[in-house]
Amino acid sequence: MQSIRRGVRLLQILAERRTDLSLREISRLAALPPSTAHRLLLTLAEDCLVTPLPGGCFRLGLEVARLGDAAVTVLRLSPTVHELVRAVCEATQETIGLVQLVDGAAAVIDRVESPHPLRYELGIGSRVPLHCTASGKVLLAFGFGGPLATAIPDPIESRTAATIASRERLSAEIERIRRQGFGFDDEEYVVGLRCVAVPIFAADGRAGHALAASGPTGRFGDARIPLLVDTLRDTALAIERVLGYPTNGRGAPDPSDTLRSAARDS
């Protein structure tokens, strides 16, 4: 088990750095003796998970690309949902992400990048904090069933000067999101980045997913936010229909109608 964990960590290091790394760099970053790191890297290379290079460097192997491509296909809710996400990106010209609550974080399960050169890239499978992202706060407001303290333990991490790091202020923020029906991140996660998100309600009335648009502050002026929210809400409703949520599977009104009505009417 320890060897598996160490091997996974080596793959993560190569993926995070996105460049060729020497054995010395890899062993330092993994906090492993060079001999141990070298043995693990050669084992990974046997299955093309790592590619050894001349000069003693290593990079991710082709098998990782194949596995990653398969994972993206599996993570996406459906091809139809992906096309809806793509359509929002084309309509807004901004990066659109679909996220899901996973182990106390908002995990990106689908994403289409903005065509603008100035954008914040975040790959499928990436996880972002709940308390300082628009999608994370939406999931806290509409999808998390327990006390806020169990989702966001103390101390609350400040990612930027704008991060809401007070539990009282964060609780008030979550209540505000419930009332208005959407979440907003104003440089709380990354300086210079704004994001807006809406819930996607499941058949049980909770938001299992959130749909978000993100971009630089220069393109996300205050006057544009309501327009983005309306576009996201329309797409969220379309996704709910694709996933078969509106009738709760029994022809009865969806129990999320009250929440959705509040979101649509705000």
Order of alpha helices (4+ residues) and beta strands (2+ residues): alpha-beta-alpha-alpha-beta-beta-alpha-alpha-beta-beta-beta-alpha-alpha-alpha-beta-beta-beta-alpha-alpha
